[in-house]
Amino acid sequence: MELIELGLDSWFKDRASEQCDAEQQVARVVAVDRGRFVVRNERGEFPAKVTGKIVYSADSTVDYPCVGDWVCLQYRESENFASIHSILERKSLLRRKTPGKEIAYQMIAANIDAAFIVQACHFDFNVNRLERYLVMANESHIEPFLVLTKTDLITPEQLEQLIERIRSAGINIGIIAISNVTGAGIDKLREAMHPGETYCLLGSSGVGKTTLINQLLGHDALKTSTVSDTGEGRHTTVRRQLIMLEQGAMLVDTPGMRELGVIEADEGVVHSFEDIQELALGCRFANCTHTSEPGCAVLKAIEDGELNEKHYQNYLKLKKEAEFNESSYAEKRKKDKAFGRMVQSAMKHKGKNK
């Protein structure tokens, strides 16, 4: 396989020529599983690990390779193994807050052209969660699409009602409705994917992402589990991996996400709630928080029934959450760096006393 087929365009070639040493090769990370990496280039696929330089210089998980990254590496032919020396500059980076109480980033995928947000019509449909995914995609400058699965479990009228709920919340992204059972909509999804470009599937466990990939591949390449009585699937994907499709597009499959916290997402919130941003231009005060100020155009739109109140409440919630997590993350980084300096100072002092 040629590197251009893996997505190495002129933009990445320029960066590879700047970052990679003469003896190093370029490869793309196609799988990550518990800190282990699989990379791919003209030689094929082979395992790789990061060098000590990356480990010791990394400030956070953002500094480690993730699926979709292009890396500079040295290949050991006798061992069919490679050492990753550096990561090429990224065009885009999908990430979320680590699940639980810890304020840190969890990497999802890099260098994604478009994200397919997958929600099941039957049990998983949730506009507020959809808006969270939109914030994540828009913050990363990745074009989002919504894929509604399991349409065979509802009537055409119910599907129209779901789409109307999405549009009434001010969400105007492309929507593709499909059924993995009947095959409806699969061809439309294929047509939305272009050779040499990389896409990502995002969604909760059991919405049919793995079955959808098998449909796109044309055979059961990935393991799926039986569906429950409610129509809800069972989680099967356990690692992030990049899959080559027959038409030349690439697709990143990811494990289902139960939590979807956001950090540092000011731009993502702005783009995801453009209807509120447009209304805000009519507010009396430039620094209006849209909560209690007189002359607030956003509050007036809610009062007049022009703005969905649930949509507005989710906007406030995501904005507040992003600001809190960003502040907490910055404070954590500050403490970590101070601790690192203290350790380095202690080691130097110890060395001098020997």
N, C-alpha and C positions, 0 to 999 in steps of 0.2 A: 504494500500500500504506500502510495506517495504521501508526503507530508501535507501537500495541498488538500488531499482528500480528507485529512484529519482536521482541516481548518487553518493550516498555517498560511495566512495571507501575507501580503507585502508588509503590513503593519507589524506583524510578529517577526517577519524575517529581518526587518530593520533592527528590532530590539535584540534578536538573537545575535546578530553580527556585533552589537555593542556589548552584550553581556557575556556571551560564551567564549571561552578560551579556544585556541586553535585545536587543541586535542579533545575538546568536548563536543558532544552531539546534542541535538535537539530532540525532545520527545514529549509526548502529551501524557498526562496522568489520566488513566482510564478507570482506575478503581482505587478506593481507599477503604481499608477495613482495620480498625483498631490500630492506627498508626503504621500499618503496612501499605506499601504502594505497589501498583502495577502500572507500568508505562508502556507506550507503544510508539514505534516509528517504522522506518523502512525495514528494520531487522525483524519486526514482529512484536509480540508482547513478552515482557519479562519483568521479574520483580526488581524493586529498587528500594534504597533507604537513603535518608538524608545524611549529610556529612555532619561532623561535630561542629563545624563552623556555623551551620544553620541552627543547630540545637542551642549553642551558647549565645548566639546573637539575637535569637528570637525573643521579642518582648511579649508576644501573645500568640494565640492559635492562628491569627491572621498571617503570621510570618512563616507558616508551614504550608507545604503543597496541599492542594485539594483537587477533587475531580474536575477536569477541564483545564487545569493549569498547563502551561508550556514550561518546560524546565531544561536547564543545561546539565548534562550528566556525562560521566565517564563509564563506558561499558567494559566489563571484564568478560571477554569472550569465553575464556576457559571455564568460567563459573556461570555463564548466562545470567549475569547479575550487573546492576549498575548503582553508582553512587550519585545522588542528586546534589549538585553544588550550588545552584541558584534557581530562582523562579523568575521567569520573564514578567515584565510589567503586565498587569491585567487590564482587559477592556472593561470587564464587569465582575462583580463579586457578590454572590448571594450569601447572606448570613443572617443569623437570628440570635437572640439572647439564649444562652445556655439554659435548658430546662431546670427548674428548681430555683433556689434562693440565690445562687451564685450569680454575680453580675459579670459576665464574660461573653465573648462571641463564640458561637459555634458555626463553623464553616459548612456551607451546603454545596456550592459549586462555583467555578470561575469561568469567565469568558463565554457566558451564555448570551445568545442573541434574542431569544424569546422564552417566556415561561408559560406553560400550560397549567393553570390552577384547576385542579380536578375536584369536583364536588358531586356527590351522588344525589339524584333527585329525591330518592326515597327516604333516607334517614339522615344524611349528612348536611343537607342544604342549610346554610347559615350565612346571611348577608354580612353580619358583623365580622365573622371569620374571613369571609372573602375580602373585606376591606383591609384586614390585617395583611393578607397575602399581597394585596395591591401596594400597600405601603412598602413592603419588603422589595417587591419587584421595581417599583418606581424609584426607590432610594438607590437602587443599583443601576438605573438607566436601562432596564430590561423591559421590552415590550410584553405586557401581560395579555393572555387570552383566558377565557373561562371555558372549561370542558365539563358539561353536565352529563354524567353517566347514569346508567340504569333507567333510561327513559322508557324501557319496556314495562316498568313497574308502575307507571302513572299514565293517565290519559293525556291526549294532546291538549285538552283544555287546561289541565293542571300544569302542564309544561309552560303554556302561555302565561299562566298566573305567576309562576316562578320567575319567568323572564321579566314580567311587569314589575315584580317586587324589586328586581335588580335595577331596572331602569328608573324606577321611582326614587331609588336611593342615590341617584345621580351618577351611576356607574355606566359608562358608555363603551366599555371594551368589547372586543369581538367575542361572540358566544358560539360554541359548537356543541350541539346536543347529539349524543351518541348512545348506542346500545351495544354492549359486547355480546349480547345474546343474539340479536337479530342482524347485527352488522351495520345498522343504520348510522349514518354520519361518519363512519370510519374513513371513507374515501375523501370526504370533505376535510378531515383532519390531515390526511396524507398530503392533500393539495396545499395545505398551509405551511408545509415543511419543505425547505429548499436545500439542494445539495451543497455541502460544504459549510452549512450553518449548524449551530448547536442549540438544542432546545432542552428544557428541563420540565419534569413533571413534579408538581407540588400538590400535596393534599394529605388528608388524614388517612389512617390505616383503614383498609377495607373498602375504599371507594372504587376499586377496580383498576388501579394503575398498572399492576403487573399483567393482568389479563389484557389490558389495552396494548401494552408493549408487544405481547404475543400476537395480538391481532395485526399490529403494524408490521411485525416480522414475518407473519404468514405461517408461523409454526410455534409450538409450545416450547420455546427456548428457556423460559424462566418458570420456576416452580410457583404454582398457585395453590390456595387452600379452598376447601368447600365453603359455600355460602351458608349463612345461618338462616333460620326461618324468617327473620325480618328482612332479608335481602342484603344484610350487611356482610361484607367479606371479612376475611381474617388476615391479619398482618403476615406478610411473607418476606418482603424485602428487608435484608439485614445490613446491607452495605450500599454505599454510593458507587455507581458505576456508569460509564459512558458506553452506549450501545450504538453500533453502526447499523443503519437501516439500508434496505436495498436501494432506495432511490438516492442514496448519498448523504442524507441528513444524519445528524447524530443526536441522540437522546440520552439525557442523564436521568436515571431512575434513582429515587431517594426513599429511605424509610419513611413511613407515615409519621406525621407530626401531631402530637397531642397538645403541646404548648407552642405558642408562637409569639414570644415576647419580642419587643422592638427596642433597639438602642440607636441613638444618634440617627434619627430618621426625620429631621425637619423637612428636607426636600421631598422625601417620600410622602409625608403627610400632605404637603402642599399640592403635589401632583395628584394624589389619590382623592382629594376633596376639593377639586377645582371649582365646583359649584359654590362652595362656601367661601373660597378665596375671592371669587368674582363678586359675591354679595358684600364681602368685607370692604370692597372699594368704596361702597356707599356709606360706610360708618362715619359718624361725626368725628371720632378721634382716630388718628393714625395707629395708635398703640392699643386699640380696642381689643379686649380679651373675649368679647362676645359672650359674656356671662351676666353682666348687670348694668353696663354702662348705658346712659341715655343716648338716644340717637344711633343705636346699634342696628344696622340694616339686617344682620343675620337673625337677631331675635325678632325683628319685625316680620321677616319672611316666615318664621315659624308661627307667629301669631296669626298671620294672614293665610296660613295653610299652604304656602308656596315651597316650604322646605320640610322634609321628613324629619321629625324630631328624634327618632331613633338613630338616624344617620348623623344628626348633629351631636347627640350624646356620645356616639362612638368616636366621633372626631375629637371631642374634648378628652375622652378617656385615653385615646392613643397618643394625643399630643402631650398630655400630662405624664403618661407612662414613659414615653421616649425621653422627655426632659429629665425625669427622675433617674432613669437608668443611665443616661449619658453622664449626669453629674456623679452618680455612684461609681460608674466605671472609671471616670477621670480621677476620682479620689483614690480608688483602688490602685490604679497605675502609679499614682504619685507615691503611695506607701510602698509599693513593690520596688520602685526605683530607689527610694531612700534606703530600703533594706538591702538592696543589691550593693549600693555604694558602701554601706556599713560593713558588709561581708568582705568586699574587696579591700577596704582599709584595714580590716582585722588581719586578712591574709598577708598583706604587705608588711604590716607591723610584726607579725609572727616570723616572716622571712628575714627581716632585719635583725631579729634577736637571736637567730640561730648561729 
